[in-house]
């Protein structure tokens, strides 16, 4: 307290009480800070655990995607081979049709020739 420019020093018990209050206040702040740090550490541990789980799941999904990609590539190769085989078969069917038509024309020609020969000698 000040009076006419002079400050009055607090009494010993008043100063001790203030120091005790300051110490108690500092201890409370320290305790809250410690609790906050412990909560932060717990959250960090939980976050790290979740991150490790997610990382593991992502690794599994990556492997699954790689297997699927390989299967699709194999299927694509099989389809390419199938297309080539189907084209060859189409050509073979066309060749067989042409040969069959030629055989039929030849047989019809022979029949016509035989008929001509038979009726020409009558």
SVG drawing of the C-alpha trace seen along z (x, -y; Angstrom):
<svg xmlns="http://www.w3.org/2000/svg" viewBox="-32 -12 40 106">
<polyline fill="none" stroke="black" stroke-width="0.4" points="0.0,0.0 1.2,-3.4 0.8,-6.5 2.1,-9.9 4.6,-8.3 5.8,-5.7 5.0,-2.1 4.3,0.0 5.9,3.5 3.5,6.3 3.7,8.1 5.5,11.4 2.4,13.5 0.7,11.6 3.8,12.2 3.9,15.9 0.2,16.2 0.8,14.7 3.7,17.0 1.7,20.0 -1.1,18.8 1.4,18.3 2.9,21.7 -0.5,23.4 -1.5,21.5 1.8,22.6 1.3,26.2 -2.3,26.1 -1.0,24.8 1.8,27.4 -0.8,30.2 -3.1,29.0 -0.2,28.8 1.0,32.3 -2.6,33.7 -2.8,32.0 0.6,33.4 -0.5,36.9 -3.8,36.6 -1.8,35.4 0.6,38.3 -2.3,40.7 -3.9,39.2 -0.6,39.4 -0.3,43.1 -3.8,43.8 -3.2,41.9 0.0,43.8 -1.8,47.1 -4.6,46.2 -2.0,45.0 -0.2,48.3 -3.6,50.2 -4.5,48.0 -1.0,48.5 -1.4,52.3 -4.8,52.3 -3.4,50.1 -0.6,52.6 -3.1,55.4 -5.2,53.5 -2.1,52.7 -1.3,56.4 -4.9,57.2 -4.8,54.5 -1.5,55.9 -2.9,59.4 -6.0,58.1 -3.9,56.2 -1.9,59.4 -5.1,61.4 -6.4,58.7 -3.2,58.7 -3.4,62.5 -7.0,62.3 -6.1,59.7 -3.4,62.0 -5.9,64.8 -8.4,62.7 -5.8,61.7 -4.9,65.4 -8.6,66.2 -9.1,63.4 -6.3,64.9 -7.8,68.4 -11.2,67.1 -9.8,65.3 -8.0,68.5 -11.2,70.5 -13.2,67.9 -10.7,68.3 -10.9,72.1 -14.7,72.0 -14.5,69.6 -12.0,71.9 -14.2,74.9 -17.3,73.1 -15.3,72.2 -14.1,75.8 -17.6,77.2 -19.1,74.8 -16.4,75.8 -17.1,79.5 -20.9,78.9 -20.2,77.0 -17.9,79.8 -20.6,82.5 -23.3,80.5 -20.9,80.1 -20.3,83.9 -24.0,84.6 -24.7,82.2 -22.0,83.8 -23.3,87.3 -26.8,86.3 -25.6,84.7 -23.6,87.8 -26.5,90.1 -29.1,88.2 -26.7,87.3 -26.2,91.1 -29.9,91.9"/>
</svg>
